[in-house]
Amino acid sequence: MKLLLDENISPKLAISLSDLYPESLHVRNIALARSDDLTVWKYAKANGFVIVSKDSDFEQYSLLWGHPPKVVWIRLGNCSTQEIEELLRSHSVIIHTFNEDPIESLLLLP
């Protein structure tokens, strides 16, 4: 399972979470920094990524178009990179189960 971390998530997490989410990338790693959300959506869809974002726009895309790609929407507000890492680690079973679900397209955390 590979995550595509949106611009509002630290790029460091792609490396620190690689034990749970191998092949994960940050939008900066693929020259999509400052790209519009639709471009990120299309890249994730074409390349088999699950988008992780704090941006509500991806929620709207998910509700409008379904999946792929699937979206994990982090709703922590202003928080540290450590808090996001802890959230993604503590919910890894839920996230992996969500990724395999043929129906669900949006996962809200927490």
A tleap script that builds the chain and sets N, CA, C and O, in Angstrom:
source leaprc.protein.ff14SB
mol = sequence {
  NMET LYS LEU LEU LEU ASP GLU ASN ILE SER
  PRO LYS LEU ALA ILE SER LEU SER ASP LEU
  TYR PRO GLU SER LEU HIE VAL ARG ASN ILE
  ALA LEU ALA ARG SER ASP ASP LEU THR VAL
  TRP LYS TYR ALA LYS ALA ASN GLY PHE VAL
  ILE VAL SER LYS ASP SER ASP PHE GLU GLN
  TYR SER LEU LEU TRP GLY HIE PRO PRO LYS
  VAL VAL TRP ILE ARG LEU GLY ASN CYS SER
  THR GLN GLU ILE GLU GLU LEU LEU ARG SER
  HIE SER VAL ILE ILE HIE THR PHE ASN GLU
  ASP PRO ILE GLU SER LEU LEU LEU LEU CPRO
}
set mol.1.N position { 0.850 -1.176 0.000 }
set mol.1.CA position { 0.000 0.000 0.000 }
set mol.1.C position { 0.888 1.228 0.000 }
set mol.1.O position { 1.823 1.330 0.794 }
set mol.2.N position { 0.595 2.151 -0.884 }
set mol.2.CA position { 1.416 3.346 -0.958 }
set mol.2.C position { 0.551 4.598 -0.816 }
set mol.2.O position { -0.504 4.745 -1.432 }
set mol.3.N position { 1.059 5.483 0.027 }
set mol.3.CA position { 0.373 6.741 0.302 }
set mol.3.C position { 0.998 7.851 -0.530 }
set mol.3.O position { 2.206 7.866 -0.765 }
set mol.4.N position { 0.160 8.773 -0.967 }
set mol.4.CA position { 0.634 10.008 -1.577 }
set mol.4.C position { 0.286 11.125 -0.603 }
set mol.4.O position { -0.880 11.478 -0.429 }
set mol.5.N position { 1.314 11.673 0.026 }
set mol.5.CA position { 1.132 12.702 1.038 }
set mol.5.C position { 0.996 14.056 0.365 }
set mol.5.O position { 1.840 14.468 -0.430 }
set mol.6.N position { -0.088 14.733 0.706 }
set mol.6.CA position { -0.373 16.040 0.131 }
set mol.6.C position { 0.580 17.087 0.697 }
set mol.6.O position { 1.300 16.841 1.665 }
set mol.7.N position { 0.566 18.240 0.080 }
set mol.7.CA position { 1.470 19.329 0.431 }
set mol.7.C position { 1.344 19.770 1.897 }
set mol.7.O position { 2.313 20.258 2.478 }
set mol.8.N position { 0.174 19.604 2.491 }
set mol.8.CA position { -0.031 20.044 3.870 }
set mol.8.C position { 0.426 19.008 4.902 }
set mol.8.O position { 0.179 19.172 6.097 }
set mol.9.N position { 1.081 17.956 4.448 }
set mol.9.CA position { 1.657 16.917 5.297 }
set mol.9.C position { 3.173 16.954 5.089 }
set mol.9.O position { 3.643 17.182 3.975 }
set mol.10.N position { 3.929 16.733 6.152 }
set mol.10.CA position { 5.386 16.797 6.051 }
set mol.10.C position { 5.941 15.725 5.108 }
set mol.10.O position { 5.531 14.567 5.177 }
set mol.11.N position { 6.868 16.106 4.232 }
set mol.11.CA position { 7.488 15.121 3.343 }
set mol.11.C position { 8.321 14.079 4.089 }
set mol.11.O position { 8.579 12.999 3.558 }
set mol.12.N position { 8.739 14.393 5.309 }
set mol.12.CA position { 9.524 13.452 6.120 }
set mol.12.C position { 8.744 12.165 6.415 }
set mol.12.O position { 9.336 11.106 6.625 }
set mol.13.N position { 7.421 12.270 6.428 }
set mol.13.CA position { 6.612 11.110 6.785 }
set mol.13.C position { 6.674 9.994 5.743 }
set mol.13.O position { 6.483 8.826 6.082 }
set mol.14.N position { 6.931 10.330 4.505 }
set mol.14.CA position { 7.045 9.286 3.475 }
set mol.14.C position { 8.173 8.318 3.828 }
set mol.14.O position { 8.079 7.122 3.549 }
set mol.15.N position { 9.221 8.829 4.431 }
set mol.15.CA position { 10.353 7.990 4.832 }
set mol.15.C position { 10.086 7.330 6.180 }
set mol.15.O position { 10.287 6.125 6.331 }
set mol.16.N position { 9.638 8.106 7.153 }
set mol.16.CA position { 9.473 7.552 8.504 }
set mol.16.C position { 8.352 6.512 8.591 }
set mol.16.O position { 8.336 5.704 9.520 }
set mol.17.N position { 7.426 6.522 7.648 }
set mol.17.CA position { 6.330 5.544 7.657 }
set mol.17.C position { 6.531 4.412 6.653 }
set mol.17.O position { 5.626 3.606 6.434 }
set mol.18.N position { 7.706 4.351 6.047 }
set mol.18.CA position { 7.933 3.362 4.981 }
set mol.18.C position { 7.854 1.920 5.472 }
set mol.18.O position { 7.646 1.009 4.670 }
set mol.19.N position { 8.018 1.696 6.777 }
set mol.19.CA position { 7.877 0.336 7.296 }
set mol.19.C position { 6.432 -0.152 7.220 }
set mol.19.O position { 6.192 -1.350 7.068 }
set mol.20.N position { 5.471 0.762 7.323 }
set mol.20.CA position { 4.051 0.405 7.260 }
set mol.20.C position { 3.438 0.657 5.886 }
set mol.20.O position { 2.526 -0.052 5.462 }
set mol.21.N position { 3.945 1.667 5.203 }
set mol.21.CA position { 3.400 2.082 3.911 }
set mol.21.C position { 4.533 2.210 2.887 }
set mol.21.O position { 4.915 3.320 2.516 }
set mol.22.N position { 5.072 1.065 2.429 }
set mol.22.CA position { 6.195 1.125 1.487 }
set mol.22.C position { 5.814 1.820 0.175 }
set mol.22.O position { 4.657 1.801 -0.245 }
set mol.23.N position { 6.787 2.412 -0.436 }
set mol.23.CA position { 6.630 3.111 -1.712 }
set mol.23.C position { 5.797 4.386 -1.611 }
set mol.23.O position { 5.374 4.934 -2.630 }
set mol.24.N position { 5.563 4.855 -0.403 }
set mol.24.CA position { 4.825 6.106 -0.229 }
set mol.24.C position { 5.701 7.277 -0.653 }
set mol.24.O position { 6.926 7.245 -0.531 }
set mol.25.N position { 5.037 8.307 -1.153 }
set mol.25.CA position { 5.734 9.502 -1.623 }
set mol.25.C position { 5.015 10.751 -1.143 }
set mol.25.O position { 3.848 10.719 -0.754 }
set mol.26.N position { 5.738 11.829 -1.184 }
set mol.26.CA position { 5.164 13.151 -0.951 }
set mol.26.C position { 5.033 13.825 -2.316 }
set mol.26.O position { 5.802 13.523 -3.228 }
set mol.27.N position { 4.081 14.724 -2.462 }
set mol.27.CA position { 3.909 15.391 -3.757 }
set mol.27.C position { 5.192 16.081 -4.227 }
set mol.27.O position { 5.407 16.218 -5.431 }
set mol.28.N position { 6.035 16.510 -3.307 }
set mol.28.CA position { 7.315 17.128 -3.690 }
set mol.28.C position { 8.223 16.148 -4.420 }
set mol.28.O position { 8.976 16.535 -5.314 }
set mol.29.N position { 8.148 14.856 -4.029 }
set mol.29.CA position { 9.015 13.837 -4.642 }
set mol.29.C position { 8.717 13.611 -6.117 }
set mol.29.O position { 9.553 13.080 -6.847 }
set mol.30.N position { 7.548 14.006 -6.551 }
set mol.30.CA position { 7.123 13.739 -7.929 }
set mol.30.C position { 6.786 15.025 -8.673 }
set mol.30.O position { 5.998 15.026 -9.619 }
set mol.31.N position { 7.393 16.113 -8.229 }
set mol.31.CA position { 7.253 17.420 -8.881 }
set mol.31.C position { 5.807 17.903 -8.949 }
set mol.31.O position { 5.405 18.546 -9.919 }
set mol.32.N position { 5.022 17.588 -7.904 }
set mol.32.CA position { 3.647 18.088 -7.842 }
set mol.32.C position { 3.439 19.105 -6.717 }
set mol.32.O position { 2.303 19.441 -6.385 }
set mol.33.N position { 4.527 19.591 -6.137 }
set mol.33.CA position { 4.398 20.642 -5.127 }
set mol.33.C position { 3.723 21.847 -5.766 }
set mol.33.O position { 4.049 22.222 -6.892 }
set mol.34.N position { 2.812 22.434 -5.072 }
set mol.34.CA position { 2.037 23.597 -5.520 }
set mol.34.C position { 1.107 23.292 -6.696 }
set mol.34.O position { 0.580 24.205 -7.330 }
set mol.35.N position { 0.912 22.010 -6.979 }
set mol.35.CA position { -0.047 21.635 -8.028 }
set mol.35.C position { -1.458 21.737 -7.474 }
set mol.35.O position { -1.669 21.641 -6.265 }
set mol.36.N position { -2.412 21.928 -8.357 }
set mol.36.CA position { -3.793 21.966 -7.898 }
set mol.36.C position { -4.230 20.553 -7.493 }
set mol.36.O position { -3.628 19.559 -7.898 }
set mol.37.N position { -5.285 20.493 -6.691 }
set mol.37.CA position { -5.743 19.219 -6.143 }
set mol.37.C position { -6.181 18.236 -7.221 }
set mol.37.O position { -5.990 17.030 -7.064 }
set mol.38.N position { -6.751 18.717 -8.289 }
set mol.38.CA position { -7.187 17.824 -9.358 }
set mol.38.C position { -6.000 17.118 -10.018 }
set mol.38.O position { -6.109 15.949 -10.389 }
set mol.39.N position { -4.885 17.802 -10.165 }
set mol.39.CA position { -3.682 17.195 -10.728 }
set mol.39.C position { -3.157 16.096 -9.797 }
set mol.39.O position { -2.766 15.022 -10.254 }
set mol.40.N position { -3.152 16.373 -8.500 }
set mol.40.CA position { -2.734 15.371 -7.509 }
set mol.40.C position { -3.677 14.170 -7.562 }
set mol.40.O position { -3.228 13.024 -7.547 }
set mol.41.N position { -4.972 14.431 -7.623 }
set mol.41.CA position { -5.984 13.374 -7.711 }
set mol.41.C position { -5.715 12.465 -8.918 }
set mol.41.O position { -5.697 11.240 -8.794 }
set mol.42.N position { -5.507 13.079 -10.074 }
set mol.42.CA position { -5.279 12.307 -11.302 }
set mol.42.C position { -4.003 11.471 -11.217 }
set mol.42.O position { -3.973 10.330 -11.680 }
set mol.43.N position { -2.950 12.039 -10.624 }
set mol.43.CA position { -1.701 11.288 -10.472 }
set mol.43.C position { -1.918 10.085 -9.563 }
set mol.43.O position { -1.498 8.974 -9.887 }
set mol.44.N position { -2.571 10.305 -8.428 }
set mol.44.CA position { -2.829 9.210 -7.490 }
set mol.44.C position { -3.661 8.117 -8.148 }
set mol.44.O position { -3.381 6.931 -7.971 }
set mol.45.N position { -4.658 8.500 -8.887 }
set mol.45.CA position { -5.522 7.535 -9.576 }
set mol.45.C position { -4.723 6.724 -10.592 }
set mol.45.O position { -4.851 5.500 -10.643 }
set mol.46.N position { -3.917 7.377 -11.385 }
set mol.46.CA position { -3.158 6.704 -12.444 }
set mol.46.C position { -2.043 5.809 -11.907 }
set mol.46.O position { -1.587 4.898 -12.598 }
set mol.47.N position { -1.604 6.071 -10.670 }
set mol.47.CA position { -0.434 5.363 -10.148 }
set mol.47.C position { -0.698 4.536 -8.888 }
set mol.47.O position { 0.244 4.073 -8.244 }
set mol.48.N position { -1.961 4.351 -8.537 }
set mol.48.CA position { -2.317 3.445 -7.449 }
set mol.48.C position { -1.992 3.922 -6.045 }
set mol.48.O position { -1.674 3.116 -5.171 }
set mol.49.N position { -2.069 5.220 -5.825 }
set mol.49.CA position { -1.812 5.775 -4.500 }
set mol.49.C position { -3.109 6.021 -3.739 }
set mol.49.O position { -4.170 6.211 -4.335 }
set mol.50.N position { -3.006 6.016 -2.413 }
set mol.50.CA position { -4.046 6.507 -1.520 }
set mol.50.C position { -3.606 7.908 -1.103 }
set mol.50.O position { -2.497 8.081 -0.597 }
set mol.51.N position { -4.450 8.898 -1.307 }
set mol.51.CA position { -4.109 10.277 -0.945 }
set mol.51.C position { -4.318 10.474 0.550 }
set mol.51.O position { -5.346 10.077 1.100 }
set mol.52.N position { -3.331 11.091 1.206 }
set mol.52.CA position { -3.451 11.479 2.613 }
set mol.52.C position { -3.337 12.995 2.649 }
set mol.52.O position { -2.348 13.570 2.195 }
set mol.53.N position { -4.373 13.638 3.201 }
set mol.53.CA position { -4.406 15.096 3.178 }
set mol.53.C position { -5.180 15.639 4.370 }
set mol.53.O position { -5.969 14.934 4.999 }
set mol.54.N position { -4.932 16.903 4.659 }
set mol.54.CA position { -5.744 17.643 5.625 }
set mol.54.C position { -6.704 18.573 4.882 }
set mol.54.O position { -7.402 19.375 5.502 }
set mol.55.N position { -6.734 18.464 3.579 }
set mol.55.CA position { -7.505 19.335 2.691 }
set mol.55.C position { -8.893 18.742 2.432 }
set mol.55.O position { -9.009 17.597 1.995 }
set mol.56.N position { -9.924 19.507 2.697 }
set mol.56.CA position { -11.294 19.020 2.491 }
set mol.56.C position { -11.676 18.882 1.022 }
set mol.56.O position { -12.678 18.241 0.708 }
set mol.57.N position { -10.899 19.470 0.118 }
set mol.57.CA position { -11.205 19.340 -1.310 }
set mol.57.C position { -11.180 17.879 -1.749 }
set mol.57.O position { -11.990 17.468 -2.580 }
set mol.58.N position { -10.264 17.098 -1.201 }
set mol.58.CA position { -10.193 15.684 -1.575 }
set mol.58.C position { -11.417 14.914 -1.074 }
set mol.58.O position { -11.855 13.952 -1.705 }
set mol.59.N position { -11.957 15.340 0.054 }
set mol.59.CA position { -13.209 14.733 0.525 }
set mol.59.C position { -14.298 14.953 -0.523 }
set mol.59.O position { -15.049 14.033 -0.848 }
set mol.60.N position { -14.380 16.162 -1.041 }
set mol.60.CA position { -15.410 16.473 -2.025 }
set mol.60.C position { -15.204 15.686 -3.314 }
set mol.60.O position { -16.172 15.192 -3.894 }
set mol.61.N position { -13.965 15.561 -3.770 }
set mol.61.CA position { -13.691 14.749 -4.961 }
set mol.61.C position { -14.115 13.302 -4.720 }
set mol.61.O position { -14.718 12.667 -5.585 }
set mol.62.N position { -13.792 12.795 -3.541 }
set mol.62.CA position { -14.114 11.417 -3.209 }
set mol.62.C position { -15.622 11.187 -3.210 }
set mol.62.O position { -16.100 10.172 -3.717 }
set mol.63.N position { -16.359 12.120 -2.648 }
set mol.63.CA position { -17.817 11.991 -2.624 }
set mol.63.C position { -18.420 12.143 -4.015 }
set mol.63.O position { -19.435 11.522 -4.331 }
set mol.64.N position { -17.798 12.959 -4.831 }
set mol.64.CA position { -18.299 13.212 -6.174 }
set mol.64.C position { -17.978 12.074 -7.145 }
set mol.64.O position { -18.840 11.638 -7.908 }
set mol.65.N position { -16.728 11.596 -7.109 }
set mol.65.CA position { -16.274 10.635 -8.114 }
set mol.65.C position { -16.022 9.231 -7.581 }
set mol.65.O position { -15.811 8.306 -8.365 }
set mol.66.N position { -16.040 9.055 -6.250 }
set mol.66.CA position { -15.705 7.744 -5.697 }
set mol.66.C position { -14.215 7.455 -5.826 }
set mol.66.O position { -13.390 8.368 -5.867 }
set mol.67.N position { -13.891 6.183 -5.887 }
set mol.67.CA position { -12.479 5.803 -5.995 }
set mol.67.C position { -12.272 4.944 -7.220 }
set mol.67.O position { -13.255 4.416 -7.740 }
set mol.68.N position { -11.082 4.769 -7.709 }
set mol.68.CA position { -9.838 5.300 -7.162 }
set mol.68.C position { -9.637 6.785 -7.487 }
set mol.68.O position { -10.286 7.320 -8.385 }
set mol.69.N position { -8.759 7.428 -6.773 }
set mol.69.CA position { -8.014 6.952 -5.615 }
set mol.69.C position { -8.844 7.046 -4.343 }
set mol.69.O position { -9.847 7.756 -4.276 }
set mol.70.N position { -8.399 6.320 -3.358 }
set mol.70.CA position { -9.005 6.431 -2.038 }
set mol.70.C position { -8.354 7.613 -1.327 }
set mol.70.O position { -7.245 8.031 -1.659 }
set mol.71.N position { -9.082 8.141 -0.332 }
set mol.71.CA position { -8.608 9.330 0.377 }
set mol.71.C position { -8.681 9.103 1.884 }
set mol.71.O position { -9.700 8.664 2.417 }
set mol.72.N position { -7.576 9.413 2.553 }
set mol.72.CA position { -7.543 9.468 4.018 }
set mol.72.C position { -7.481 10.942 4.371 }
set mol.72.O position { -6.502 11.632 4.085 }
set mol.73.N position { -8.557 11.410 5.003 }
set mol.73.CA position { -8.648 12.830 5.366 }
set mol.73.C position { -8.312 12.973 6.837 }
set mol.73.O position { -9.045 12.480 7.695 }
set mol.74.N position { -7.206 13.646 7.134 }
set mol.74.CA position { -6.766 13.873 8.510 }
set mol.74.C position { -7.387 15.169 9.008 }
set mol.74.O position { -7.168 16.245 8.451 }
set mol.75.N position { -8.163 15.034 10.064 }
set mol.75.CA position { -8.893 16.188 10.589 }
set mol.75.C position { -8.391 16.556 11.984 }
set mol.75.O position { -9.170 16.607 12.936 }
set mol.76.N position { -7.114 16.805 12.099 }
set mol.76.CA position { -6.517 17.150 13.381 }
set mol.76.C position { -6.364 18.649 13.595 }
set mol.76.O position { -6.004 19.070 14.694 }
set mol.77.N position { -6.620 19.453 12.599 }
set mol.77.CA position { -6.390 20.891 12.739 }
set mol.77.C position { -4.903 21.165 12.793 }
set mol.77.O position { -4.114 20.466 12.158 }
set mol.78.N position { -4.523 22.169 13.537 }
set mol.78.CA position { -3.118 22.532 13.656 }
set mol.78.C position { -2.429 21.509 14.556 }
set mol.78.O position { -2.735 21.416 15.745 }
set mol.79.N position { -1.499 20.743 13.986 }
set mol.79.CA position { -0.845 19.689 14.748 }
set mol.79.C position { 0.582 19.492 14.242 }
set mol.79.O position { 0.967 20.018 13.197 }
set mol.80.N position { 1.344 18.735 14.995 }
set mol.80.CA position { 2.737 18.491 14.634 }
set mol.80.C position { 2.866 17.297 13.688 }
set mol.80.O position { 1.948 16.491 13.539 }
set mol.81.N position { 4.024 17.214 13.062 }
set mol.81.CA position { 4.333 16.071 12.215 }
set mol.81.C position { 4.307 14.792 13.042 }
set mol.81.O position { 3.835 13.755 12.575 }
set mol.82.N position { 4.808 14.864 14.259 }
set mol.82.CA position { 4.808 13.707 15.163 }
set mol.82.C position { 3.386 13.215 15.428 }
set mol.82.O position { 3.143 12.009 15.446 }
set mol.83.N position { 2.455 14.129 15.631 }
set mol.83.CA position { 1.060 13.738 15.873 }
set mol.83.C position { 0.450 13.039 14.651 }
set mol.83.O position { -0.300 12.073 14.792 }
set mol.84.N position { 0.777 13.531 13.465 }
set mol.84.CA position { 0.270 12.889 12.248 }
set mol.84.C position { 0.892 11.505 12.090 }
set mol.84.O position { 0.203 10.549 11.734 }
set mol.85.N position { 2.179 11.397 12.351 }
set mol.85.CA position { 2.824 10.086 12.271 }
set mol.85.C position { 2.184 9.111 13.252 }
set mol.85.O position { 1.875 7.977 12.887 }
set mol.86.N position { 1.986 9.541 14.481 }
set mol.86.CA position { 1.353 8.673 15.487 }
set mol.86.C position { -0.051 8.253 15.055 }
set mol.86.O position { -0.448 7.106 15.258 }
set mol.87.N position { -0.794 9.175 14.465 }
set mol.87.CA position { -2.138 8.869 13.992 }
set mol.87.C position { -2.101 7.801 12.889 }
set mol.87.O position { -2.857 6.830 12.935 }
set mol.88.N position { -1.224 7.987 11.907 }
set mol.88.CA position { -1.136 7.035 10.799 }
set mol.88.C position { -0.601 5.681 11.256 }
set mol.88.O position { -0.977 4.649 10.700 }
set mol.89.N position { 0.259 5.674 12.248 }
set mol.89.CA position { 0.752 4.407 12.802 }
set mol.89.C position { -0.338 3.703 13.616 }
set mol.89.O position { -0.576 2.507 13.448 }
set mol.90.N position { -0.982 4.442 14.478 }
set mol.90.CA position { -1.977 3.811 15.364 }
set mol.90.C position { -3.219 3.337 14.610 }
set mol.90.O position { -3.961 2.489 15.107 }
set mol.91.N position { -3.444 3.873 13.431 }
set mol.91.CA position { -4.605 3.481 12.623 }
set mol.91.C position { -4.200 2.651 11.395 }
set mol.91.O position { -4.978 2.533 10.448 }
set mol.92.N position { -3.008 2.084 11.405 }
set mol.92.CA position { -2.521 1.387 10.211 }
set mol.92.C position { -3.399 0.201 9.819 }
set mol.92.O position { -3.606 -0.035 8.628 }
set mol.93.N position { -3.912 -0.543 10.777 }
set mol.93.CA position { -4.785 -1.674 10.446 }
set mol.93.C position { -6.070 -1.155 9.797 }
set mol.93.O position { -6.542 -1.717 8.808 }
set mol.94.N position { -6.624 -0.099 10.349 }
set mol.94.CA position { -7.840 0.505 9.793 }
set mol.94.C position { -7.571 1.020 8.376 }
set mol.94.O position { -8.390 0.827 7.477 }
set mol.95.N position { -6.435 1.668 8.180 }
set mol.95.CA position { -6.096 2.227 6.873 }
set mol.95.C position { -5.893 1.115 5.845 }
set mol.95.O position { -6.375 1.220 4.717 }
set mol.96.N position { -5.192 0.063 6.221 }
set mol.96.CA position { -4.988 -1.055 5.298 }
set mol.96.C position { -6.310 -1.760 4.976 }
set mol.96.O position { -6.547 -2.149 3.832 }
set mol.97.N position { -7.154 -1.918 5.972 }
set mol.97.CA position { -8.475 -2.529 5.750 }
set mol.97.C position { -9.309 -1.654 4.825 }
set mol.97.O position { -9.973 -2.155 3.918 }
set mol.98.N position { -9.274 -0.354 5.057 }
set mol.98.CA position { -9.972 0.606 4.204 }
set mol.98.C position { -9.490 0.498 2.763 }
set mol.98.O position { -10.297 0.532 1.834 }
set mol.99.N position { -8.188 0.368 2.574 }
set mol.99.CA position { -7.632 0.277 1.224 }
set mol.99.C position { -8.168 -0.949 0.477 }
set mol.99.O position { -8.344 -0.901 -0.740 }
set mol.100.N position { -8.422 -2.024 1.183 }
set mol.100.CA position { -8.911 -3.257 0.562 }
set mol.100.C position { -10.430 -3.277 0.381 }
set mol.100.O position { -10.952 -4.132 -0.334 }
set mol.101.N position { -11.133 -2.359 1.011 }
set mol.101.CA position { -12.595 -2.328 0.941 }
set mol.101.C position { -13.040 -1.926 -0.462 }
set mol.101.O position { -12.624 -0.880 -0.960 }
set mol.102.N position { -13.879 -2.735 -1.108 }
set mol.102.CA position { -14.283 -2.421 -2.484 }
set mol.102.C position { -15.298 -1.277 -2.598 }
set mol.102.O position { -15.557 -0.787 -3.696 }
set mol.103.N position { -15.863 -0.859 -1.481 }
set mol.103.CA position { -16.920 0.154 -1.528 }
set mol.103.C position { -16.452 1.521 -1.029 }
set mol.103.O position { -16.670 2.533 -1.695 }
set mol.104.N position { -15.821 1.553 0.124 }
set mol.104.CA position { -15.451 2.826 0.764 }
set mol.104.C position { -14.398 3.576 -0.046 }
set mol.104.O position { -13.461 2.982 -0.579 }
set mol.105.N position { -14.573 4.906 -0.126 }
set mol.105.CA position { -13.605 5.721 -0.851 }
set mol.105.C position { -12.974 6.802 0.024 }
set mol.105.O position { -11.991 7.427 -0.376 }
set mol.106.N position { -13.533 7.027 1.217 }
set mol.106.CA position { -13.064 8.105 2.095 }
set mol.106.C position { -12.972 7.607 3.519 }
set mol.106.O position { -13.919 7.023 4.047 }
set mol.107.N position { -11.817 7.841 4.144 }
set mol.107.CA position { -11.599 7.496 5.552 }
set mol.107.C position { -11.288 8.771 6.305 }
set mol.107.O position { -10.354 9.492 5.954 }
set mol.108.N position { -12.058 9.054 7.333 }
set mol.108.CA position { -11.852 10.239 8.159 }
set mol.108.C position { -11.053 9.858 9.396 }
set mol.108.O position { -11.415 8.918 10.104 }
set mol.109.N position { -9.978 10.574 9.659 }
set mol.109.CA position { -9.167 10.353 10.872 }
set mol.109.C position { -8.985 11.677 11.571 }
set mol.109.O position { -8.766 12.665 10.870 }
set mol.110.N position { -9.050 11.793 12.837 }
set mol.110.CA position { -9.697 10.846 13.756 }
set mol.110.C position { -11.187 10.990 13.706 }
set mol.110.O position { -11.900 10.277 14.410 }
savepdb mol mol.pdb
quit
